[in-house]
Amino acid sequence: MSRDIIIVGAGIGGLTAAAVLLQRGHRVRVYEQAPALGEIGAGIQISANASRVLHGLGLEEALMRTAVTPLAQHFRLYSSGDLVQEIPLGAAHERSHGAKYYHLHRADLHAVLAAKVRELDPDAVVLRAAAERFRETRDSVTVEFANGATASGEVLIGADGIKSAIRAQILGPTKAEFTGYVSWRAVVPSSRLPADYMERVSTNCAVTPASSCANDSK
């Protein structure tokens, strides 16, 4: 049975949910507060569970144009670079789990998902729509936006990120707490690197037995 579904937030989670639901014949509207679709961040790793969802959307070819399938994940000592452990990925991961393991930039994944949603329904994404709260009855839910507009449907999915207005209304405010860990991240275009500059692996460097430094996707 087809349902009217509202999704708040057009990030990776919101667009993935929208594409899957549209593919299954539901009526979907995604409301995004930004004036244009886009994604910030850096690298993202996608293992078989998520890859199967993306492949089910018909996105394997699009992913292979922009993603890397790493051969392995390495754990090395920070002080010497000695290899402590290797987890096979690449073909081994695909054989074991039935789908590829990808590394790619978040913006590239977001663009692939946005294109898929537009293909399924060119009008599915509504921009400049910042959700503030929702009201629900036995049969429907209505979202109220900062610009005074409203949208009603049968199902509401909150995919509006760490500062989610939807989650806050359901569970209350979430206080951010500093964990004591800090990481630094940089992205270098592969076009600026020499050919065969490094192995096609992901590396974690062990600082202590209980912690590790930031993952370095290569």
Phi and psi restraints in degrees (value plus and minus 20) as a CYANA .aco file:
   2 SER   PHI     -95.6   -55.6
   2 SER   PSI     118.6   158.6
   3 ARG   PHI    -146.0  -106.0
   3 ARG   PSI     137.3   177.3
   4 ASP   PHI    -109.3   -69.3
   4 ASP   PSI      96.3   136.3
   5 ILE   PHI    -141.5  -101.5
   5 ILE   PSI     111.0   151.0
   6 ILE   PHI    -125.2   -85.2
   6 ILE   PSI     111.2   151.2
   7 ILE   PHI    -140.1  -100.1
   7 ILE   PSI     106.4   146.4
   8 VAL   PHI    -120.3   -80.3
   8 VAL   PSI      95.2   135.2
   9 GLY   PHI      90.1   130.1
   9 GLY   PSI     100.8   140.8
  10 ALA   PHI    -130.5   -90.5
  10 ALA   PSI      24.3    64.3
  11 GLY   PHI    -105.4   -65.4
  11 GLY   PSI    -181.2  -141.2
  12 ILE   PHI     -82.1   -42.1
  12 ILE   PSI     -65.0   -25.0
  13 GLY   PHI     -85.2   -45.2
  13 GLY   PSI     -66.2   -26.2
  14 GLY   PHI     -84.6   -44.6
  14 GLY   PSI     -62.2   -22.2
  15 LEU   PHI     -90.3   -50.3
  15 LEU   PSI     -56.5   -16.5
  16 THR   PHI     -83.6   -43.6
  16 THR   PSI     -66.4   -26.4
  17 ALA   PHI     -79.6   -39.6
  17 ALA   PSI     -62.9   -22.9
  18 ALA   PHI     -81.9   -41.9
  18 ALA   PSI     -65.9   -25.9
  19 ALA   PHI     -82.9   -42.9
  19 ALA   PSI     -64.3   -24.3
  20 VAL   PHI     -83.5   -43.5
  20 VAL   PSI     -64.0   -24.0
  21 LEU   PHI     -89.2   -49.2
  21 LEU   PSI     -60.2   -20.2
  22 LEU   PHI     -82.5   -42.5
  22 LEU   PSI     -61.6   -21.6
  23 GLN   PHI     -79.8   -39.8
  23 GLN   PSI     -49.5    -9.5
  24 ARG   PHI    -113.4   -73.4
  24 ARG   PSI     -10.7    29.3
  25 GLY   PHI      72.7   112.7
  25 GLY   PSI     -12.3    27.7
  26 HIS   PHI    -102.2   -62.2
  26 HIS   PSI     138.0   178.0
  27 ARG   PHI    -112.6   -72.6
  27 ARG   PSI      98.6   138.6
  28 VAL   PHI    -147.3  -107.3
  28 VAL   PSI     118.4   158.4
  29 ARG   PHI    -149.5  -109.5
  29 ARG   PSI     110.2   150.2
  30 VAL   PHI    -128.9   -88.9
  30 VAL   PSI     103.6   143.6
  31 TYR   PHI    -127.6   -87.6
  31 TYR   PSI     102.4   142.4
  32 GLU   PHI    -144.2  -104.2
  32 GLU   PSI     111.9   151.9
  33 GLN   PHI     -93.9   -53.9
  33 GLN   PSI     -44.0    -4.0
  34 ALA   PHI     -91.4   -51.4
  34 ALA   PSI     136.4   176.4
  35 PRO   PHI     -98.0   -58.0
  35 PRO   PSI     -32.4     7.6
  36 ALA   PHI    -172.1  -132.1
  36 ALA   PSI     133.0   173.0
  37 LEU   PHI     -94.5   -54.5
  37 LEU   PSI     119.4   159.4
  38 GLY   PHI    -197.5  -157.5
  38 GLY   PSI     148.5   188.5
  39 GLU   PHI    -162.9  -122.9
  39 GLU   PSI     118.3   158.3
  40 ILE   PHI    -131.7   -91.7
  40 ILE   PSI     152.3   192.3
  41 GLY   PHI     101.8   141.8
  41 GLY   PSI    -177.2  -137.2
  42 ALA   PHI    -159.8  -119.8
  42 ALA   PSI    -150.5  -110.5
  43 GLY   PHI     -95.6   -55.6
  43 GLY   PSI     134.0   174.0
  44 ILE   PHI    -158.6  -118.6
  44 ILE   PSI     122.6   162.6
  45 GLN   PHI    -127.8   -87.8
  45 GLN   PSI     116.0   156.0
  46 ILE   PHI    -146.2  -106.2
  46 ILE   PSI      95.2   135.2
  47 SER   PHI    -113.5   -73.5
  47 SER   PSI    -194.9  -154.9
  48 ALA   PHI     -80.4   -40.4
  48 ALA   PSI     -58.0   -18.0
  49 ASN   PHI     -76.7   -36.7
  49 ASN   PSI     -67.3   -27.3
  50 ALA   PHI     -95.9   -55.9
  50 ALA   PSI     -55.6   -15.6
  51 SER   PHI     -79.9   -39.9
  51 SER   PSI     -58.7   -18.7
  52 ARG   PHI     -81.7   -41.7
  52 ARG   PSI     -57.4   -17.4
  53 VAL   PHI     -84.2   -44.2
  53 VAL   PSI     -66.4   -26.4
  54 LEU   PHI     -86.2   -46.2
  54 LEU   PSI     -58.9   -18.9
  55 HIS   PHI     -85.0   -45.0
  55 HIS   PSI     -57.5   -17.5
  56 GLY   PHI     -82.9   -42.9
  56 GLY   PSI     -44.2    -4.2
  57 LEU   PHI    -104.8   -64.8
  57 LEU   PSI     -20.3    19.7
  58 GLY   PHI      59.9    99.9
  58 GLY   PSI       7.4    47.4
  59 LEU   PHI    -123.6   -83.6
  59 LEU   PSI     -13.7    26.3
  60 GLU   PHI     -79.8   -39.8
  60 GLU   PSI     -65.1   -25.1
  61 GLU   PHI     -83.7   -43.7
  61 GLU   PSI     -62.0   -22.0
  62 ALA   PHI     -84.7   -44.7
  62 ALA   PSI     -59.2   -19.2
  63 LEU   PHI     -85.4   -45.4
  63 LEU   PSI     -60.7   -20.7
  64 MET   PHI     -86.6   -46.6
  64 MET   PSI     -40.3    -0.3
  65 ARG   PHI     -94.7   -54.7
  65 ARG   PSI     -42.1    -2.1
  66 THR   PHI    -146.0  -106.0
  66 THR   PSI     -38.1     1.9
  67 ALA   PHI    -113.9   -73.9
  67 ALA   PSI     147.0   187.0
  68 VAL   PHI    -135.9   -95.9
  68 VAL   PSI     120.8   160.8
  69 THR   PHI    -126.4   -86.4
  69 THR   PSI      76.6   116.6
  70 PRO   PHI     -84.2   -44.2
  70 PRO   PSI     129.9   169.9
  71 LEU   PHI     -99.3   -59.3
  71 LEU   PSI     -48.7    -8.7
  72 ALA   PHI    -186.3  -146.3
  72 ALA   PSI     146.1   186.1
  73 GLN   PHI    -133.5   -93.5
  73 GLN   PSI     106.7   146.7
  74 HIS   PHI    -128.4   -88.4
  74 HIS   PSI     119.9   159.9
  75 PHE   PHI    -133.6   -93.6
  75 PHE   PSI     100.9   140.9
  76 ARG   PHI    -146.3  -106.3
  76 ARG   PSI     132.8   172.8
  77 LEU   PHI     -91.4   -51.4
  77 LEU   PSI     111.4   151.4
  78 TYR   PHI     -83.3   -43.3
  78 TYR   PSI     -51.3   -11.3
  79 SER   PHI     -99.7   -59.7
  79 SER   PSI     -48.6    -8.6
  80 SER   PHI    -146.7  -106.7
  80 SER   PSI     -37.2     2.8
  81 GLY   PHI      60.6   100.6
  81 GLY   PSI     -17.0    23.0
  82 ASP   PHI     -82.7   -42.7
  82 ASP   PSI     117.6   157.6
  83 LEU   PHI     -95.5   -55.5
  83 LEU   PSI     102.6   142.6
  84 VAL   PHI    -117.6   -77.6
  84 VAL   PSI     -60.2   -20.2
  85 GLN   PHI    -172.8  -132.8
  85 GLN   PSI     127.2   167.2
  86 GLU   PHI    -149.3  -109.3
  86 GLU   PSI     109.0   149.0
  87 ILE   PHI    -129.5   -89.5
  87 ILE   PSI      94.9   134.9
  88 PRO   PHI     -84.4   -44.4
  88 PRO   PSI     117.1   157.1
  89 LEU   PHI    -143.1  -103.1
  89 LEU   PSI    -156.6  -116.6
  90 GLY   PHI      32.6    72.6
  90 GLY   PSI    -152.4  -112.4
  91 ALA   PHI     -82.8   -42.8
  91 ALA   PSI     -53.1   -13.1
  92 ALA   PHI     -84.7   -44.7
  92 ALA   PSI     -62.1   -22.1
  93 HIS   PHI     -84.3   -44.3
  93 HIS   PSI     -62.2   -22.2
  94 GLU   PHI     -86.2   -46.2
  94 GLU   PSI     -58.9   -18.9
  95 ARG   PHI     -84.8   -44.8
  95 ARG   PSI     -61.4   -21.4
  96 SER   PHI     -95.4   -55.4
  96 SER   PSI     -54.7   -14.7
  97 HIS   PHI    -139.2   -99.2
  97 HIS   PSI     -24.4    15.6
  98 GLY   PHI      61.4   101.4
  98 GLY   PSI      -9.6    30.4
  99 ALA   PHI    -180.0  -140.0
  99 ALA   PSI     142.8   182.8
 100 LYS   PHI     -97.0   -57.0
 100 LYS   PSI     138.8   178.8
 101 TYR   PHI    -128.9   -88.9
 101 TYR   PSI     100.6   140.6
 102 TYR   PHI    -132.5   -92.5
 102 TYR   PSI     129.7   169.7
 103 HIS   PHI    -139.3   -99.3
 103 HIS   PSI     112.5   152.5
 104 LEU   PHI    -181.1  -141.1
 104 LEU   PSI     149.8   189.8
 105 HIS   PHI     -98.4   -58.4
 105 HIS   PSI     121.6   161.6
 106 ARG   PHI     -76.6   -36.6
 106 ARG   PSI     -59.6   -19.6
 107 ALA   PHI     -83.4   -43.4
 107 ALA   PSI     -55.3   -15.3
 108 ASP   PHI     -88.5   -48.5
 108 ASP   PSI     -62.6   -22.6
 109 LEU   PHI     -83.1   -43.1
 109 LEU   PSI     -63.6   -23.6
 110 HIS   PHI     -80.3   -40.3
 110 HIS   PSI     -62.4   -22.4
 111 ALA   PHI     -84.2   -44.2
 111 ALA   PSI     -59.7   -19.7
 112 VAL   PHI     -83.5   -43.5
 112 VAL   PSI     -63.1   -23.1
 113 LEU   PHI     -88.1   -48.1
 113 LEU   PSI     -61.3   -21.3
 114 ALA   PHI     -82.1   -42.1
 114 ALA   PSI     -61.0   -21.0
 115 ALA   PHI     -83.3   -43.3
 115 ALA   PSI     -58.7   -18.7
 116 LYS   PHI     -86.1   -46.1
 116 LYS   PSI     -63.5   -23.5
 117 VAL   PHI     -82.0   -42.0
 117 VAL   PSI     -63.8   -23.8
 118 ARG   PHI     -83.6   -43.6
 118 ARG   PSI     -56.7   -16.7
 119 GLU   PHI     -81.9   -41.9
 119 GLU   PSI     -61.9   -21.9
 120 LEU   PHI     -95.3   -55.3
 120 LEU   PSI     -54.2   -14.2
 121 ASP   PHI    -179.2  -139.2
 121 ASP   PSI      84.1   124.1
 122 PRO   PHI     -79.8   -39.8
 122 PRO   PSI     -40.2    -0.2
 123 ASP   PHI    -124.4   -84.4
 123 ASP   PSI      -7.8    32.2
 124 ALA   PHI     -89.1   -49.1
 124 ALA   PSI     -50.1   -10.1
 125 VAL   PHI    -121.4   -81.4
 125 VAL   PSI     107.9   147.9
 126 VAL   PHI    -132.5   -92.5
 126 VAL   PSI      99.9   139.9
 127 LEU   PHI    -113.9   -73.9
 127 LEU   PSI     149.8   189.8
 128 ARG   PHI      35.1    75.1
 128 ARG   PSI      21.3    61.3
 129 ALA   PHI    -148.7  -108.7
 129 ALA   PSI      70.4   110.4
 130 ALA   PHI    -110.1   -70.1
 130 ALA   PSI      91.6   131.6
 131 ALA   PHI     -90.9   -50.9
 131 ALA   PSI     116.8   156.8
 132 GLU   PHI    -132.4   -92.4
 132 GLU   PSI     -56.7   -16.7
 133 ARG   PHI    -184.3  -144.3
 133 ARG   PSI     152.6   192.6
 134 PHE   PHI    -160.0  -120.0
 134 PHE   PSI     135.6   175.6
 135 ARG   PHI    -143.8  -103.8
 135 ARG   PSI     121.4   161.4
 136 GLU   PHI    -153.3  -113.3
 136 GLU   PSI     128.5   168.5
 137 THR   PHI    -139.6   -99.6
 137 THR   PSI    -191.6  -151.6
 138 ARG   PHI     -84.1   -44.1
 138 ARG   PSI     -51.6   -11.6
 139 ASP   PHI    -134.3   -94.3
 139 ASP   PSI     -28.5    11.5
 140 SER   PHI    -174.2  -134.2
 140 SER   PSI     148.6   188.6
 141 VAL   PHI    -156.0  -116.0
 141 VAL   PSI     119.0   159.0
 142 THR   PHI    -142.5  -102.5
 142 THR   PSI     107.5   147.5
 143 VAL   PHI    -118.9   -78.9
 143 VAL   PSI     115.3   155.3
 144 GLU   PHI    -126.3   -86.3
 144 GLU   PSI     113.3   153.3
 145 PHE   PHI    -128.7   -88.7
 145 PHE   PSI     141.4   181.4
 146 ALA   PHI     -82.9   -42.9
 146 ALA   PSI     -47.1    -7.1
 147 ASN   PHI    -104.2   -64.2
 147 ASN   PSI     -15.0    25.0
 148 GLY   PHI      73.5   113.5
 148 GLY   PSI     -30.6     9.4
 149 ALA   PHI     -97.4   -57.4
 149 ALA   PSI     142.0   182.0
 150 THR   PHI    -153.7  -113.7
 150 THR   PSI     140.5   180.5
 151 ALA   PHI    -164.5  -124.5
 151 ALA   PSI     115.8   155.8
 152 SER   PHI    -140.1  -100.1
 152 SER   PSI     128.6   168.6
 153 GLY   PHI    -181.5  -141.5
 153 GLY   PSI    -192.8  -152.8
 154 GLU   PHI    -113.8   -73.8
 154 GLU   PSI     -45.6    -5.6
 155 VAL   PHI    -155.9  -115.9
 155 VAL   PSI     119.5   159.5
 156 LEU   PHI    -141.6  -101.6
 156 LEU   PSI     108.8   148.8
 157 ILE   PHI    -135.5   -95.5
 157 ILE   PSI     101.0   141.0
 158 GLY   PHI    -110.3   -70.3
 158 GLY   PSI      90.6   130.6
 159 ALA   PHI    -147.6  -107.6
 159 ALA   PSI      17.3    57.3
 160 ASP   PHI    -120.0   -80.0
 160 ASP   PSI      10.4    50.4
 161 GLY   PHI      59.2    99.2
 161 GLY   PSI    -186.0  -146.0
 162 ILE   PHI     -85.8   -45.8
 162 ILE   PSI     -45.9    -5.9
 163 LYS   PHI    -125.0   -85.0
 163 LYS   PSI      16.8    56.8
 164 SER   PHI     -77.1   -37.1
 164 SER   PSI     101.9   141.9
 165 ALA   PHI     -90.6   -50.6
 165 ALA   PSI     -52.3   -12.3
 166 ILE   PHI     -88.5   -48.5
 166 ILE   PSI     -68.6   -28.6
 167 ARG   PHI     -83.0   -43.0
 167 ARG   PSI     -60.5   -20.5
 168 ALA   PHI     -81.7   -41.7
 168 ALA   PSI     -57.5   -17.5
 169 GLN   PHI     -89.4   -49.4
 169 GLN   PSI     -53.5   -13.5
 170 ILE   PHI     -99.7   -59.7
 170 ILE   PSI     -65.3   -25.3
 171 LEU   PHI    -131.9   -91.9
 171 LEU   PSI     -27.0    13.0
 172 GLY   PHI      69.6   109.6
 172 GLY   PSI     150.2   190.2
 173 PRO   PHI     -85.4   -45.4
 173 PRO   PSI     125.2   165.2
 174 THR   PHI    -126.6   -86.6
 174 THR   PSI      98.2   138.2
 175 LYS   PHI    -103.5   -63.5
 175 LYS   PSI     107.7   147.7
 176 ALA   PHI     -96.7   -56.7
 176 ALA   PSI     114.7   154.7
 177 GLU   PHI    -146.3  -106.3
 177 GLU   PSI     110.5   150.5
 178 PHE   PHI     -90.2   -50.2
 178 PHE   PSI     106.0   146.0
 179 THR   PHI    -104.2   -64.2
 179 THR   PSI     -34.7     5.3
 180 GLY   PHI      75.8   115.8
 180 GLY   PSI     -23.6    16.4
 181 TYR   PHI    -125.1   -85.1
 181 TYR   PSI     120.6   160.6
 182 VAL   PHI    -149.6  -109.6
 182 VAL   PSI     120.3   160.3
 183 SER   PHI    -152.6  -112.6
 183 SER   PSI     133.3   173.3
 184 TRP   PHI    -138.4   -98.4
 184 TRP   PSI     122.8   162.8
 185 ARG   PHI    -156.1  -116.1
 185 ARG   PSI     121.9   161.9
 186 ALA   PHI    -162.8  -122.8
 186 ALA   PSI     131.3   171.3
 187 VAL   PHI    -144.4  -104.4
 187 VAL   PSI     108.8   148.8
 188 VAL   PHI    -137.8   -97.8
 188 VAL   PSI     104.8   144.8
 189 PRO   PHI     -79.0   -39.0
 189 PRO   PSI     113.6   153.6
 190 SER   PHI     -82.2   -42.2
 190 SER   PSI     -44.2    -4.2
 191 SER   PHI     -85.7   -45.7
 191 SER   PSI     -37.6     2.4
 192 ARG   PHI    -112.9   -72.9
 192 ARG   PSI     -20.0    20.0
 193 LEU   PHI    -124.3   -84.3
 193 LEU   PSI     129.2   169.2
 194 PRO   PHI     -83.3   -43.3
 194 PRO   PSI     134.6   174.6
 195 ALA   PHI     -80.3   -40.3
 195 ALA   PSI     120.6   160.6
 196 ASP   PHI      36.1    76.1
 196 ASP   PSI      19.7    59.7
 197 TYR   PHI     -84.3   -44.3
 197 TYR   PSI     -55.6   -15.6
 198 MET   PHI    -173.3  -133.3
 198 MET   PSI     146.8   186.8
 199 GLU   PHI     -85.1   -45.1
 199 GLU   PSI     131.4   171.4
 200 ARG   PHI    -106.6   -66.6
 200 ARG   PSI      51.8    91.8
 201 VAL   PHI    -155.7  -115.7
 201 VAL   PSI     144.1   184.1
 202 SER   PHI    -124.1   -84.1
 202 SER   PSI     114.4   154.4
 203 THR   PHI    -142.6  -102.6
 203 THR   PSI     109.6   149.6
 204 ASN   PHI    -132.9   -92.9
 204 ASN   PSI     112.7   152.7
 205 CYS   PHI    -126.4   -86.4
 205 CYS   PSI     104.8   144.8
 206 ALA   PHI     -98.4   -58.4
 206 ALA   PSI     104.4   144.4
 207 VAL   PHI    -114.3   -74.3
 207 VAL   PSI     -69.3   -29.3
 208 THR   PHI    -156.4  -116.4
 208 THR   PSI     149.1   189.1
 209 PRO   PHI     -79.1   -39.1
 209 PRO   PSI     -43.1    -3.1
 210 ALA   PHI    -123.4   -83.4
 210 ALA   PSI     -19.7    20.3
 211 SER   PHI    -169.1  -129.1
 211 SER   PSI     147.4   187.4
 212 SER   PHI    -167.3  -127.3
 212 SER   PSI     138.1   178.1
 213 CYS   PHI    -100.9   -60.9
 213 CYS   PSI     155.3   195.3
 214 ALA   PHI     -78.8   -38.8
 214 ALA   PSI     121.7   161.7
 215 ASN   PHI     -84.1   -44.1
 215 ASN   PSI     119.4   159.4
 216 ASP   PHI    -138.9   -98.9
 216 ASP   PSI      78.0   118.0
 217 SER   PHI    -100.6   -60.6
 217 SER   PSI     105.9   145.9
